């Protein structure tokens, strides 16, 4: 008998109920991805009151050094928030699209998405600014989430 979440041996047919369970899991992940994008865009593209303090940063590490000189709570909130912001992509994308398995592929997708968000923030959103360190942290969060959970979960749900 085939284990519930294991792929069939070469030459053996996967039972219909396994295929159905995998389809349901992918549909759930796709729905979760939609909810994630809604909240991520709402969070990042909403104007904020900054009292004229928002300034762009294209110098990698500058914002990180600034945060390290701030109180620990503020530093953890800023750095941790940027690590966590796009991290769900490291889990959900490989489930929905198995072609996105792998840290390099996910890093490329996350980089493009984060650059788009930061560019829109810098050009169109009041009180927000482009920050390359946010891009670096966002991408790092996606890759860490993939390595910790996404790889295993994708293989479990979708098979090898």
Secondary structure, 3 states (H helix, E strand, C coil): CCCCCCCCCCCCCCCHHHHHHHHHHHHHHHHHHHHHHHHHHHHHCCCCCCCCCCCCECCCCHHHHHHHCCCHHHHHHHHHHHHHHCCHHHHHHHHHCHHHCCHHHHHHHHHHHHHHHHHHHHHHCCCCCCEHHHHHHHHHHHHHHHHHHHHHHHHHHHCC
